[in-house]
Amino acid sequence: MTETHVSEAAKRYVEAGRIAAAEARKAGTPEYDHRAHDRAVEHERRAAEALAAEQASTTPG
């Protein structure tokens, strides 16, 4: 079995996506807070940008 390296930026992106999805699933229920969902989506966007920047800096070429 091969060992894979997962960066902290990738872990943060996955976790941010999980949180945003959990907030989105609350839509239409009394627990839904659009501000919390907006914050989660913004956090996911920033995590995606950080991951892309990290991958661009480590990609040869």
Accessible surface in RSA format (square Angstrom, percent):
REM  Atomic radii and reference values for relative SASA: ProtOr
REM  Chains: A
REM  Algorithm: Lee & Richards
REM  Probe-radius: 1.40
REM  Slices: 20
REM RES _ NUM      All-atoms   Total-Side   Main-Chain    Non-polar    All polar
REM                ABS   REL    ABS   REL    ABS   REL    ABS   REL    ABS   REL
RES MET A   1   243.20 125.9 152.56 101.0  90.65 215.8 128.24 109.0 114.96 152.3
RES THR A   2   120.71  85.9 101.57 103.0  19.14  45.6  83.10 111.6  37.61  56.9
RES GLU A   3   173.64  99.7 137.29 103.9  36.35  86.5  56.35 109.0 117.28  95.8
RES THR A   4   108.70  77.3  83.94  85.1  24.76  59.0  64.85  87.1  43.85  66.3
RES HIS A   5   164.41  89.9 131.68  91.5  32.73  83.7  98.18 101.2  66.22  77.1
RES VAL A   6    77.65  51.1  62.99  57.0  14.66  35.3  66.09  57.4  11.56  31.4
RES SER A   7    21.49  18.2  16.89  22.5   4.59  10.6  17.36  37.0   4.12   5.8
RES GLU A   8   105.06  60.3 100.97  76.4   4.09   9.7  51.93 100.5  53.12  43.4
RES ALA A   9     3.88   3.6   2.59   4.0   1.29   2.9   3.27   4.6   0.61   1.6
RES ALA A  10    21.71  20.0  21.57  33.3   0.15   0.3  21.71  30.6   0.00   0.0
RES LYS A  11   105.31  51.4  98.02  60.1   7.30  17.4  58.25  52.4  47.06  50.1
RES ARG A  12   126.55  53.1 121.62  62.0   4.94  11.8  61.61  84.2  64.95  39.4
RES TYR A  13    78.63  36.7  78.24  44.5   0.39   1.0  37.54  28.2  41.08  50.6
RES VAL A  14   103.58  68.2  96.54  87.4   7.05  17.0 101.19  87.9   2.40   6.5
RES GLU A  15    76.30  43.8  75.41  57.0   0.89   2.1  40.96  79.2  35.34  28.9
RES ALA A  16     0.79   0.7   0.00   0.0   0.79   1.8   0.40   0.6   0.38   1.0
RES GLY A  17    18.66  23.0   0.00   N/A  18.66  23.0  13.66  37.5   5.00  11.2
RES ARG A  18   133.87  56.2 125.55  64.0   8.32  19.8  67.90  92.8  65.97  40.0
RES ILE A  19    68.79  39.1  67.82  50.5   0.97   2.3  68.79  49.5   0.00   0.0
RES ALA A  20     7.39   6.8   6.68  10.3   0.71   1.6   6.99   9.8   0.40   1.1
RES ALA A  21    42.64  39.2  34.66  53.5   7.98  18.2  41.26  58.1   1.37   3.6
RES ALA A  22    30.81  28.3  27.85  43.0   2.96   6.7  28.47  40.1   2.34   6.2
RES GLU A  23    27.07  15.5  27.07  20.5   0.00   0.0   1.70   3.3  25.37  20.7
RES ALA A  24    45.23  41.6  35.44  54.7   9.79  22.3  36.97  52.1   8.26  21.9
RES ARG A  25   170.96  71.8 142.34  72.6  28.61  68.1  79.69 108.9  91.26  55.3
RES LYS A  26    76.67  37.4  74.31  45.6   2.35   5.6  40.95  36.9  35.72  38.0
RES ALA A  27    60.02  55.2  42.45  65.5  17.57  40.0  42.46  59.8  17.57  46.5
RES GLY A  28    86.01 106.1   0.00   N/A  86.01 106.1  44.84 123.1  41.17  92.2
RES THR A  29    56.79  40.4  44.83  45.4  11.96  28.5  47.49  63.8   9.30  14.1
RES PRO A  30   135.30  98.6  94.78  86.4  40.52 147.3 108.37  89.5  26.93 167.4
RES GLU A  31   119.47  68.6  97.66  73.9  21.82  51.9  56.95 110.2  62.52  51.0
RES TYR A  32    73.52  34.3  52.78  30.0  20.74  54.0  35.29  26.5  38.24  47.1
RES ASP A  33    45.79  32.1  41.81  41.6   3.97   9.4  23.38  55.0  22.41  22.4
RES HIS A  34   108.68  59.4 107.39  74.6   1.28   3.3  77.04  79.4  31.64  36.8
RES ARG A  35   144.62  60.7 142.81  72.8   1.80   4.3  48.85  66.8  95.77  58.0
RES ALA A  36    21.58  19.8  18.10  27.9   3.48   7.9  18.64  26.2   2.94   7.8
RES HIS A  37    41.16  22.5  41.16  28.6   0.00   0.0  31.90  32.9   9.26  10.8
RES ASP A  38    84.22  59.0  77.77  77.4   6.46  15.3  27.57  64.9  56.66  56.5
RES ARG A  39   151.21  63.5 143.78  73.3   7.43  17.7  78.15 106.8  73.07  44.3
RES ALA A  40     8.37   7.7   1.79   2.8   6.57  15.0   7.67  10.8   0.69   1.8
RES VAL A  41    68.85  45.3  68.23  61.8   0.61   1.5  68.23  59.3   0.61   1.7
RES GLU A  42    61.39  35.2  59.74  45.2   1.66   3.9  36.25  70.1  25.15  20.5
RES HIS A  43   101.10  55.3  97.96  68.1   3.14   8.0  63.90  65.9  37.20  43.3
RES GLU A  44    46.99  27.0  46.99  35.5   0.00   0.0   8.68  16.8  38.30  31.3
RES ARG A  45   108.78  45.7 102.07  52.0   6.71  16.0  67.64  92.4  41.14  24.9
RES ARG A  46   148.47  62.3 143.31  73.1   5.16  12.3  42.05  57.5 106.42  64.5
RES ALA A  47    10.60   9.7   3.00   4.6   7.61  17.3   9.68  13.6   0.92   2.4
RES ALA A  48    37.36  34.3  32.06  49.5   5.29  12.0  33.45  47.1   3.91  10.4
RES GLU A  49    95.88  55.0  88.37  66.9   7.51  17.9  43.60  84.3  52.28  42.7
RES ALA A  50    46.38  42.6  34.17  52.7  12.21  27.8  42.47  59.8   3.91  10.4
RES LEU A  51    26.14  14.6  26.14  18.7   0.00   0.0  26.14  18.4   0.00   0.0
RES ALA A  52    58.30  53.6  50.94  78.6   7.36  16.7  54.15  76.3   4.14  11.0
RES ALA A  53    63.66  58.5  50.47  77.9  13.19  30.0  58.58  82.5   5.09  13.5
RES GLU A  54    60.03  34.5  53.51  40.5   6.51  15.5  28.52  55.2  31.51  25.7
RES GLN A  55    97.37  54.5  96.56  70.6   0.82   1.9  30.11  64.1  67.26  51.0
RES ALA A  56    74.39  68.4  50.02  77.2  24.37  55.4  58.05  81.8  16.34  43.3
RES SER A  57    92.76  78.4  51.70  69.0  41.06  94.6  51.13 108.9  41.63  58.3
RES THR A  58   101.41  72.1  72.45  73.4  28.96  69.0  64.88  87.1  36.53  55.2
RES THR A  59    88.40  62.9  71.06  72.0  17.33  41.3  56.87  76.4  31.52  47.7
RES PRO A  60   125.84  91.7  98.19  89.5  27.66 100.5 110.18  91.0  15.66  97.4
RES GLY A  61   124.94 154.1   0.00   N/A 124.94 154.1  62.88 172.5  62.07 139.0
END  Absolute sums over single chains surface
CHAIN  1 A     4929.5       4027.6        901.8       2943.4       1986.0
END  Absolute sums over all chains
TOTAL          4929.5       4027.6        901.8       2943.4       1986.0
